Amino acid sequence: MKTQLTLCTAALALMAACADSGANYQPILDGTPTAAYRSDLAACQRLARNQNQFDEDTMTSTAIGAGLGAALGEADSGDALGGAIAGALAGGVSSAVDASEKREAIVIQCLRGRGHRVVG
């Protein structure tokens, strides 16, 4: 039980740390940054960070993963708690990575929209 709680706590800490990683993305530019680049980058990162629906999606995926994992764990080995933790980790981590990628794409598209030559 203590091991499962430790794993769950570590996974939640990891997901929380990854929450803003896409919004903090530093893109690669084709050429020299313009004078407005730093302020535009900060504004675009702020825009990406404020997309709270991605966090809600991550929580939903975590809850769904926990429910499915509990059901499968109980059916397979009688260990609903272990299955719930494994399912929550799988659903939460997968969704956190997806949210990070979406935030990174927002930063890139926002900068391109402001006239910066972002290549990646």
N, CA, C and O atoms as a GROMACS GRO file, in nm:
protein
  480
    1MET      N    1   0.083  -0.120   0.000
    1MET     CA    2   0.000   0.000   0.000
    1MET      C    3   0.087   0.126   0.000
    1MET      O    4   0.060   0.220  -0.074
    2LYS      N    5   0.192   0.126   0.084
    2LYS     CA    6   0.279   0.244   0.093
    2LYS      C    7   0.352   0.266  -0.039
    2LYS      O    8   0.370   0.380  -0.081
    3THR      N    9   0.394   0.159  -0.105
    3THR     CA   10   0.462   0.170  -0.233
    3THR      C   11   0.368   0.230  -0.338
    3THR      O   12   0.409   0.315  -0.417
    4GLN      N   13   0.244   0.185  -0.339
    4GLN     CA   14   0.147   0.237  -0.435
    4GLN      C   15   0.120   0.385  -0.411
    4GLN      O   16   0.108   0.462  -0.506
    5LEU      N   17   0.111   0.425  -0.286
    5LEU     CA   18   0.089   0.565  -0.253
    5LEU      C   19   0.208   0.650  -0.295
    5LEU      O   20   0.191   0.762  -0.345
    6THR      N   21   0.327   0.599  -0.275
    6THR     CA   22   0.448   0.671  -0.316
    6THR      C   23   0.453   0.687  -0.467
    6THR      O   24   0.484   0.795  -0.517
    7LEU      N   25   0.421   0.580  -0.540
    7LEU     CA   26   0.419   0.588  -0.687
    7LEU      C   27   0.314   0.687  -0.736
    7LEU      O   28   0.340   0.763  -0.830
    8CYS      N   29   0.198   0.687  -0.674
    8CYS     CA   30   0.091   0.778  -0.713
    8CYS      C   31   0.132   0.923  -0.688
    8CYS      O   32   0.108   1.010  -0.772
    9THR      N   33   0.192   0.949  -0.574
    9THR     CA   34   0.238   1.084  -0.540
    9THR      C   35   0.346   1.130  -0.637
    9THR      O   36   0.344   1.245  -0.682
   10ALA      N   37   0.439   1.042  -0.669
   10ALA     CA   38   0.545   1.077  -0.764
   10ALA      C   39   0.488   1.106  -0.902
   10ALA      O   40   0.533   1.200  -0.969
   11ALA      N   41   0.392   1.029  -0.944
   11ALA     CA   42   0.332   1.050  -1.076
   11ALA      C   43   0.255   1.181  -1.082
   11ALA      O   44   0.261   1.253  -1.182
   12LEU      N   45   0.183   1.213  -0.974
   12LEU     CA   46   0.111   1.340  -0.971
   12LEU      C   47   0.207   1.457  -0.973
   12LEU      O   48   0.180   1.558  -1.038
   13ALA      N   49   0.318   1.445  -0.903
   13ALA     CA   50   0.419   1.551  -0.905
   13ALA      C   51   0.478   1.567  -1.045
   13ALA      O   52   0.502   1.679  -1.090
   14LEU      N   53   0.501   1.456  -1.113
   14LEU     CA   54   0.552   1.459  -1.249
   14LEU      C   55   0.454   1.526  -1.344
   14LEU      O   56   0.493   1.607  -1.428
   15MET      N   57   0.326   1.493  -1.332
   15MET     CA   58   0.225   1.554  -1.418
   15MET      C   59   0.215   1.704  -1.390
   15MET      O   60   0.200   1.783  -1.484
   16ALA      N   61   0.224   1.744  -1.265
   16ALA     CA   62   0.219   1.886  -1.232
   16ALA      C   63   0.339   1.960  -1.289
   16ALA      O   64   0.326   2.074  -1.336
   17ALA      N   65   0.455   1.896  -1.286
   17ALA     CA   66   0.576   1.959  -1.341
   17ALA      C   67   0.567   1.973  -1.491
   17ALA      O   68   0.622   2.068  -1.548
   18CYS      N   69   0.500   1.881  -1.556
   18CYS     CA   70   0.488   1.885  -1.702
   18CYS      C   71   0.378   1.979  -1.750
   18CYS      O   72   0.370   2.010  -1.869
   19ALA      N   73   0.294   2.025  -1.660
   19ALA     CA   74   0.178   2.103  -1.700
   19ALA      C   75   0.213   2.226  -1.782
   19ALA      O   76   0.145   2.256  -1.880
   20ASP      N   77   0.318   2.298  -1.744
   20ASP     CA   78   0.355   2.420  -1.815
   20ASP      C   79   0.468   2.400  -1.915
   20ASP      O   80   0.509   2.496  -1.980
   21SER      N   81   0.518   2.279  -1.929
   21SER     CA   82   0.636   2.260  -2.012
   21SER      C   83   0.615   2.304  -2.156
   21SER      O   84   0.705   2.362  -2.215
   22GLY      N   85   0.501   2.279  -2.213
   22GLY     CA   86   0.475   2.323  -2.350
   22GLY      C   87   0.464   2.473  -2.361
   22GLY      O   88   0.505   2.530  -2.462
   23ALA      N   89   0.410   2.538  -2.259
   23ALA     CA   90   0.395   2.683  -2.260
   23ALA      C   91   0.530   2.753  -2.246
   23ALA      O   92   0.544   2.868  -2.287
   24ASN      N   93   0.628   2.687  -2.190
   24ASN     CA   94   0.760   2.746  -2.173
   24ASN      C   95   0.853   2.718  -2.292
   24ASN      O   96   0.973   2.745  -2.285
   25TYR      N   97   0.798   2.665  -2.398
   25TYR     CA   98   0.875   2.626  -2.515
   25TYR      C   99   0.953   2.745  -2.573
   25TYR      O  100   0.900   2.855  -2.586
   26GLN      N  101   1.079   2.722  -2.605
   26GLN     CA  102   1.165   2.820  -2.671
   26GLN      C  103   1.185   2.776  -2.815
   26GLN      O  104   1.265   2.686  -2.841
   27PRO      N  105   1.115   2.836  -2.910
   27PRO     CA  106   1.121   2.790  -3.048
   27PRO      C  107   1.253   2.825  -3.117
   27PRO      O  108   1.330   2.909  -3.072
   28ILE      N  109   1.275   2.756  -3.227
   28ILE     CA  110   1.391   2.782  -3.313
   28ILE      C  111   1.346   2.877  -3.423
   28ILE      O  112   1.246   2.854  -3.490
   29LEU      N  113   1.422   2.983  -3.441
   29LEU     CA  114   1.389   3.082  -3.544
   29LEU      C  115   1.480   3.068  -3.664
   29LEU      O  116   1.595   3.026  -3.652
   30ASP      N  117   1.427   3.102  -3.779
   30ASP     CA  118   1.506   3.110  -3.901
   30ASP      C  119   1.552   3.256  -3.913
   30ASP      O  120   1.479   3.342  -3.962
   31GLY      N  121   1.672   3.281  -3.869
   31GLY     CA  122   1.724   3.418  -3.873
   31GLY      C  123   1.737   3.477  -3.733
   31GLY      O  124   1.720   3.408  -3.632
   32THR      N  125   1.766   3.604  -3.731
   32THR     CA  126   1.788   3.676  -3.606
   32THR      C  127   1.655   3.724  -3.550
   32THR      O  128   1.570   3.773  -3.624
   33PRO      N  129   1.635   3.710  -3.418
   33PRO     CA  130   1.511   3.760  -3.358
   33PRO      C  131   1.497   3.911  -3.376
   33PRO      O  132   1.596   3.984  -3.367
   34THR      N  133   1.376   3.956  -3.399
   34THR     CA  134   1.350   4.098  -3.410
   34THR      C  135   1.347   4.161  -3.271
   34THR      O  136   1.353   4.091  -3.170
   35ALA      N  137   1.337   4.293  -3.268
   35ALA     CA  138   1.333   4.364  -3.140
   35ALA      C  139   1.209   4.325  -3.059
   35ALA      O  140   1.213   4.323  -2.936
   36ALA      N  141   1.100   4.294  -3.126
   36ALA     CA  142   0.974   4.262  -3.057
   36ALA      C  143   0.965   4.114  -3.016
   36ALA      O  144   0.869   4.075  -2.950
   37TYR      N  145   1.063   4.034  -3.053
   37TYR     CA  146   1.054   3.890  -3.033
   37TYR      C  147   1.033   3.853  -2.886
   37TYR      O  148   0.944   3.773  -2.855
   38ARG      N  149   1.113   3.908  -2.795
   38ARG     CA  150   1.104   3.870  -2.653
   38ARG      C  151   0.965   3.899  -2.596
   38ARG      O  152   0.909   3.815  -2.525
   39SER      N  153   0.911   4.015  -2.626
   39SER     CA  154   0.778   4.047  -2.572
   39SER      C  155   0.670   3.961  -2.638
   39SER      O  156   0.574   3.919  -2.573
   40ASP      N  157   0.685   3.934  -2.768
   40ASP     CA  158   0.590   3.847  -2.836
   40ASP      C  159   0.597   3.704  -2.782
   40ASP      O  160   0.494   3.639  -2.763
   41LEU      N  161   0.718   3.656  -2.756
   41LEU     CA  162   0.735   3.522  -2.700
   41LEU      C  163   0.668   3.513  -2.564
   41LEU      O  164   0.597   3.416  -2.535
   42ALA      N  165   0.689   3.613  -2.480
   42ALA     CA  166   0.627   3.612  -2.347
   42ALA      C  167   0.475   3.613  -2.358
   42ALA      O  168   0.407   3.543  -2.283
   43ALA      N  169   0.421   3.693  -2.450
   43ALA     CA  170   0.275   3.698  -2.468
   43ALA      C  171   0.220   3.566  -2.519
   43ALA      O  172   0.115   3.520  -2.474
   44CYS      N  173   0.291   3.504  -2.613
   44CYS     CA  174   0.246   3.375  -2.668
   44CYS      C  175   0.255   3.264  -2.564
   44CYS      O  176   0.168   3.177  -2.558
   45GLN      N  177   0.359   3.265  -2.483
   45GLN     CA  178   0.372   3.166  -2.376
   45GLN      C  179   0.261   3.183  -2.273
   45GLN      O  180   0.206   3.085  -2.222
   46ARG      N  181   0.227   3.307  -2.242
   46ARG     CA  182   0.119   3.335  -2.148
   46ARG      C  183  -0.014   3.284  -2.205
   46ARG      O  184  -0.094   3.226  -2.132
   47LEU      N  185  -0.036   3.306  -2.334
   47LEU     CA  186  -0.157   3.257  -2.400
   47LEU      C  187  -0.166   3.104  -2.389
   47LEU      O  188  -0.271   3.050  -2.355
   48ALA      N  189  -0.057   3.037  -2.416
   48ALA     CA  190  -0.055   2.890  -2.409
   48ALA      C  191  -0.077   2.841  -2.266
   48ALA      O  192  -0.148   2.743  -2.244
   49ARG      N  193  -0.017   2.909  -2.170
   49ARG     CA  194  -0.028   2.869  -2.030
   49ARG      C  195  -0.172   2.884  -1.979
   49ARG      O  196  -0.214   2.809  -1.891
   50ASN      N  197  -0.246   2.979  -2.034
   50ASN     CA  198  -0.381   3.007  -1.986
   50ASN      C  199  -0.488   2.917  -2.046
   50ASN      O  200  -0.607   2.940  -2.020
   51GLN      N  201  -0.452   2.819  -2.124
   51GLN     CA  202  -0.550   2.727  -2.184
   51GLN      C  203  -0.584   2.618  -2.083
   51GLN      O  204  -0.532   2.506  -2.091
   52ASN      N  205  -0.671   2.651  -1.990
   52ASN     CA  206  -0.704   2.561  -1.879
   52ASN      C  207  -0.780   2.437  -1.920
   52ASN      O  208  -0.784   2.339  -1.845
   53GLN      N  209  -0.842   2.437  -2.038
   53GLN     CA  210  -0.917   2.319  -2.079
   53GLN      C  211  -0.826   2.198  -2.093
   53GLN      O  212  -0.872   2.084  -2.079
   54PHE      N  213  -0.697   2.220  -2.121
   54PHE     CA  214  -0.604   2.108  -2.132
   54PHE      C  215  -0.584   2.042  -1.995
   54PHE      O  216  -0.572   1.919  -1.986
   55ASP      N  217  -0.582   2.122  -1.889
   55ASP     CA  218  -0.568   2.068  -1.754
   55ASP      C  219  -0.692   1.989  -1.715
   55ASP      O  220  -0.682   1.884  -1.650
   56GLU      N  221  -0.809   2.039  -1.755
   56GLU     CA  222  -0.934   1.967  -1.728
   56GLU      C  223  -0.937   1.834  -1.802
   56GLU      O  224  -0.982   1.733  -1.748
   57ASP      N  225  -0.888   1.834  -1.925
   57ASP     CA  226  -0.881   1.710  -2.003
   57ASP      C  227  -0.789   1.608  -1.935
   57ASP      O  228  -0.818   1.489  -1.933
   58THR      N  229  -0.678   1.657  -1.880
   58THR     CA  230  -0.584   1.568  -1.812
   58THR      C  231  -0.649   1.506  -1.689
   58THR      O  232  -0.633   1.386  -1.663
   59MET      N  233  -0.722   1.587  -1.613
   59MET     CA  234  -0.789   1.533  -1.494
   59MET      C  235  -0.896   1.432  -1.533
   59MET      O  236  -0.913   1.330  -1.466
   60THR      N  237  -0.969   1.459  -1.640
   60THR     CA  238  -1.071   1.365  -1.687
   60THR      C  239  -1.007   1.233  -1.731
   60THR      O  240  -1.056   1.126  -1.697
   61SER      N  241  -0.898   1.243  -1.806
   61SER     CA  242  -0.829   1.121  -1.851
   61SER      C  243  -0.774   1.041  -1.733
   61SER      O  244  -0.774   0.918  -1.735
   62THR      N  245  -0.726   1.112  -1.630
   62THR     CA  246  -0.676   1.045  -1.511
   62THR      C  247  -0.788   0.970  -1.440
   62THR      O  248  -0.771   0.856  -1.398
   63ALA      N  249  -0.904   1.035  -1.428
   63ALA     CA  250  -1.018   0.971  -1.361
   63ALA      C  251  -1.070   0.851  -1.440
   63ALA      O  252  -1.101   0.747  -1.382
   64ILE      N  253  -1.079   0.867  -1.571
   64ILE     CA  254  -1.125   0.755  -1.655
   64ILE      C  255  -1.025   0.639  -1.646
   64ILE      O  256  -1.065   0.524  -1.635
   65GLY      N  257  -0.896   0.671  -1.653
   65GLY     CA  258  -0.794   0.567  -1.640
   65GLY      C  259  -0.801   0.495  -1.507
   65GLY      O  260  -0.783   0.373  -1.501
   66ALA      N  261  -0.827   0.571  -1.401
   66ALA     CA  262  -0.838   0.510  -1.268
   66ALA      C  263  -0.957   0.415  -1.262
   66ALA      O  264  -0.947   0.305  -1.208
   67GLY      N  265  -1.070   0.458  -1.318
   67GLY     CA  266  -1.190   0.372  -1.317
   67GLY      C  267  -1.170   0.245  -1.397
   67GLY      O  268  -1.204   0.136  -1.351
   68LEU      N  269  -1.116   0.260  -1.517
   68LEU     CA  270  -1.093   0.141  -1.599
   68LEU      C  271  -0.987   0.050  -1.537
   68LEU      O  272  -1.000  -0.072  -1.538
   69GLY      N  273  -0.882   0.112  -1.483
   69GLY     CA  274  -0.777   0.033  -1.419
   69GLY      C  275  -0.828  -0.043  -1.298
   69GLY      O  276  -0.789  -0.158  -1.276
   70ALA      N  277  -0.914   0.020  -1.220
   70ALA     CA  278  -0.971  -0.047  -1.103
   70ALA      C  279  -1.055  -0.167  -1.145
   70ALA      O  280  -1.048  -0.274  -1.085
   71ALA      N  281  -1.136  -0.147  -1.248
   71ALA     CA  282  -1.220  -0.257  -1.295
   71ALA      C  283  -1.136  -0.372  -1.349
   71ALA      O  284  -1.162  -0.488  -1.318
   72LEU      N  285  -1.035  -0.339  -1.429
   72LEU     CA  286  -0.949  -0.445  -1.484
   72LEU      C  287  -0.865  -0.512  -1.375
   72LEU      O  288  -0.845  -0.633  -1.377
   73GLY      N  289  -0.815  -0.431  -1.281
   73GLY     CA  290  -0.735  -0.487  -1.173
   73GLY      C  291  -0.816  -0.582  -1.086
   73GLY      O  292  -0.766  -0.687  -1.045
   74GLU      N  293  -0.939  -0.546  -1.058
   74GLU     CA  294  -1.027  -0.631  -0.977
   74GLU      C  295  -1.061  -0.759  -1.052
   74GLU      O  296  -1.060  -0.867  -0.993
   75ALA      N  297  -1.090  -0.747  -1.179
   75ALA     CA  298  -1.128  -0.864  -1.258
   75ALA      C  299  -1.010  -0.959  -1.280
   75ALA      O  300  -1.027  -1.080  -1.279
   76ASP      N  301  -0.891  -0.902  -1.298
   76ASP     CA  302  -0.774  -0.983  -1.331
   76ASP      C  303  -0.709  -1.045  -1.207
   76ASP      O  304  -0.682  -1.165  -1.205
   77SER      N  305  -0.685  -0.963  -1.106
   77SER     CA  306  -0.608  -1.014  -0.991
   77SER      C  307  -0.668  -0.982  -0.856
   77SER      O  308  -0.609  -1.014  -0.753
   78GLY      N  309  -0.784  -0.919  -0.855
   78GLY     CA  310  -0.846  -0.881  -0.728
   78GLY      C  311  -0.779  -0.759  -0.665
   78GLY      O  312  -0.802  -0.730  -0.547
   79ASP      N  313  -0.698  -0.688  -0.739
   79ASP     CA  314  -0.627  -0.571  -0.688
   79ASP      C  315  -0.680  -0.445  -0.755
   79ASP      O  316  -0.618  -0.391  -0.847
   80ALA      N  317  -0.796  -0.399  -0.708
   80ALA     CA  318  -0.859  -0.281  -0.768
   80ALA      C  319  -0.775  -0.156  -0.746
   80ALA      O  320  -0.766  -0.072  -0.836
   81LEU      N  321  -0.714  -0.141  -0.628
   81LEU     CA  322  -0.635  -0.021  -0.598
   81LEU      C  323  -0.513  -0.013  -0.689
   81LEU      O  324  -0.483   0.093  -0.744
   82GLY      N  325  -0.443  -0.123  -0.704
   82GLY     CA  326  -0.327  -0.125  -0.792
   82GLY      C  327  -0.366  -0.094  -0.936
   82GLY      O  328  -0.296  -0.020  -1.005
   83GLY      N  329  -0.477  -0.151  -0.980
   83GLY     CA  330  -0.526  -0.123  -1.116
   83GLY      C  331  -0.566   0.022  -1.132
   83GLY      O  332  -0.541   0.082  -1.236
   84ALA      N  333  -0.628   0.079  -1.029
   84ALA     CA  334  -0.670   0.220  -1.034
   84ALA      C  335  -0.548   0.311  -1.044
   84ALA      O  336  -0.549   0.407  -1.121
   85ILE      N  337  -0.446   0.281  -0.967
   85ILE     CA  338  -0.325   0.364  -0.970
   85ILE      C  339  -0.257   0.353  -1.107
   85ILE      O  340  -0.217   0.454  -1.165
   86ALA      N  341  -0.245   0.231  -1.158
   86ALA     CA  342  -0.183   0.212  -1.289
   86ALA      C  343  -0.264   0.281  -1.398
   86ALA      O  344  -0.206   0.345  -1.486
   87GLY      N  345  -0.396   0.270  -1.393
   87GLY     CA  346  -0.481   0.334  -1.493
   87GLY      C  347  -0.475   0.486  -1.485
   87GLY      O  348  -0.471   0.554  -1.587
   88ALA      N  349  -0.473   0.538  -1.362
   88ALA     CA  350  -0.463   0.684  -1.344
   88ALA      C  351  -0.331   0.736  -1.399
   88ALA      O  352  -0.326   0.840  -1.464
   89LEU      N  353  -0.224   0.661  -1.372
   89LEU     CA  354  -0.093   0.702  -1.424
   89LEU      C  355  -0.091   0.701  -1.576
   89LEU      O  356  -0.043   0.795  -1.639
   90ALA      N  357  -0.143   0.595  -1.634
   90ALA     CA  358  -0.143   0.584  -1.780
   90ALA      C  359  -0.227   0.694  -1.844
   90ALA      O  360  -0.182   0.761  -1.938
   91GLY      N  361  -0.347   0.714  -1.794
   91GLY     CA  362  -0.434   0.818  -1.849
   91GLY      C  363  -0.381   0.957  -1.826
   91GLY      O  364  -0.385   1.041  -1.916
   92GLY      N  365  -0.333   0.983  -1.705
   92GLY     CA  366  -0.284   1.116  -1.671
   92GLY      C  367  -0.158   1.155  -1.745
   92GLY      O  368  -0.147   1.267  -1.796
   93VAL      N  369  -0.062   1.065  -1.750
   93VAL     CA  370   0.065   1.096  -1.817
   93VAL      C  371   0.043   1.115  -1.966
   93VAL      O  372   0.098   1.208  -2.026
   94SER      N  373  -0.036   1.029  -2.026
   94SER     CA  374  -0.064   1.041  -2.169
   94SER      C  375  -0.130   1.175  -2.201
   94SER      O  376  -0.093   1.242  -2.297
   95SER      N  377  -0.227   1.213  -2.122
   95SER     CA  378  -0.297   1.338  -2.146
   95SER      C  379  -0.209   1.459  -2.115
   95SER      O  380  -0.219   1.561  -2.183
   96ALA      N  381  -0.123   1.450  -2.015
   96ALA     CA  382  -0.031   1.560  -1.982
   96ALA      C  383   0.067   1.584  -2.096
   96ALA      O  384   0.099   1.699  -2.128
   97VAL      N  385   0.115   1.478  -2.157
   97VAL     CA  386   0.205   1.491  -2.272
   97VAL      C  387   0.131   1.557  -2.389
   97VAL      O  388   0.186   1.644  -2.456
   98ASP      N  389   0.008   1.515  -2.412
   98ASP     CA  390  -0.072   1.572  -2.520
   98ASP      C  391  -0.097   1.722  -2.495
   98ASP      O  392  -0.087   1.802  -2.587
   99ALA      N  393  -0.128   1.759  -2.371
   99ALA     CA  394  -0.151   1.900  -2.337
   99ALA      C  395  -0.025   1.982  -2.358
   99ALA      O  396  -0.031   2.095  -2.405
  100SER      N  397   0.089   1.926  -2.323
  100SER     CA  398   0.216   1.995  -2.342
  100SER      C  399   0.243   2.021  -2.490
  100SER      O  400   0.288   2.129  -2.527
  101GLU      N  401   0.216   1.922  -2.573
  101GLU     CA  402   0.235   1.936  -2.717
  101GLU      C  403   0.141   2.042  -2.775
  101GLU      O  404   0.180   2.118  -2.864
  102LYS      N  405   0.018   2.046  -2.725
  102LYS     CA  406  -0.078   2.147  -2.773
  102LYS      C  407  -0.033   2.287  -2.732
  102LYS      O  408  -0.044   2.381  -2.812
  103ARG      N  409   0.018   2.302  -2.612
  103ARG     CA  410   0.066   2.434  -2.568
  103ARG      C  411   0.187   2.478  -2.650
  103ARG      O  412   0.201   2.596  -2.684
  104GLU      N  413   0.274   2.384  -2.681
  104GLU     CA  414   0.390   2.415  -2.765
  104GLU      C  415   0.344   2.462  -2.903
  104GLU      O  416   0.400   2.558  -2.957
  105ALA      N  417   0.245   2.397  -2.960
  105ALA     CA  418   0.192   2.436  -3.091
  105ALA      C  419   0.129   2.575  -3.085
  105ALA      O  420   0.138   2.651  -3.181
  106ILE      N  421   0.066   2.608  -2.974
  106ILE     CA  422   0.008   2.742  -2.959
  106ILE      C  423   0.118   2.847  -2.961
  106ILE      O  424   0.102   2.951  -3.026
  107VAL      N  425   0.228   2.822  -2.891
  107VAL     CA  426   0.339   2.917  -2.890
  107VAL      C  427   0.392   2.937  -3.032
  107VAL      O  428   0.414   3.050  -3.075
  108ILE      N  429   0.412   2.828  -3.104
  108ILE     CA  430   0.465   2.835  -3.240
  108ILE      C  431   0.370   2.913  -3.332
  108ILE      O  432   0.413   3.005  -3.401
  109GLN      N  433   0.242   2.877  -3.332
  109GLN     CA  434   0.146   2.943  -3.420
  109GLN      C  435   0.126   3.089  -3.384
  109GLN      O  436   0.111   3.174  -3.472
  110CYS      N  437   0.126   3.121  -3.256
  110CYS     CA  438   0.112   3.258  -3.211
  110CYS      C  439   0.229   3.344  -3.262
  110CYS      O  440   0.208   3.454  -3.312
  111LEU      N  441   0.351   3.292  -3.249
  111LEU     CA  442   0.467   3.366  -3.297
  111LEU      C  443   0.465   3.382  -3.448
  111LEU      O  444   0.499   3.489  -3.500
  112ARG      N  445   0.424   3.279  -3.519
  112ARG     CA  446   0.414   3.289  -3.664
  112ARG      C  447   0.310   3.394  -3.702
  112ARG      O  448   0.330   3.471  -3.796
  113GLY      N  449   0.200   3.396  -3.628
  113GLY     CA  450   0.096   3.495  -3.652
  113GLY      C  451   0.144   3.638  -3.629
  113GLY      O  452   0.088   3.732  -3.685
  114ARG      N  453   0.246   3.653  -3.547
  114ARG     CA  454   0.302   3.786  -3.520
  114ARG      C  455   0.419   3.817  -3.612
  114ARG      O  456   0.488   3.917  -3.593
  115GLY      N  457   0.441   3.733  -3.712
  115GLY     CA  458   0.539   3.760  -3.814
  115GLY      C  459   0.679   3.706  -3.791
  115GLY      O  460   0.771   3.742  -3.864
  116HIS      N  461   0.697   3.620  -3.691
  116HIS     CA  462   0.829   3.563  -3.665
  116HIS      C  463   0.845   3.435  -3.746
  116HIS      O  464   0.750   3.358  -3.762
  117ARG      N  465   0.964   3.412  -3.795
  117ARG     CA  466   0.991   3.295  -3.880
  117ARG      C  467   1.034   3.177  -3.792
  117ARG      O  468   1.153   3.149  -3.776
  118VAL      N  469   0.935   3.110  -3.736
  118VAL     CA  470   0.958   2.995  -3.647
  118VAL      C  471   0.965   2.869  -3.731
  118VAL      O  472   0.876   2.842  -3.812
  119VAL      N  473   1.072   2.792  -3.712
  119VAL     CA  474   1.085   2.666  -3.786
  119VAL      C  475   1.059   2.544  -3.698
  119VAL      O  476   1.040   2.434  -3.749
  120GLY      N  477   1.058   2.562  -3.571
  120GLY     CA  478   1.031   2.448  -3.482
  120GLY      C  479   1.057   2.477  -3.340
  120GLY      O  480   1.038   2.390  -3.255
   0.00000   0.00000   0.00000
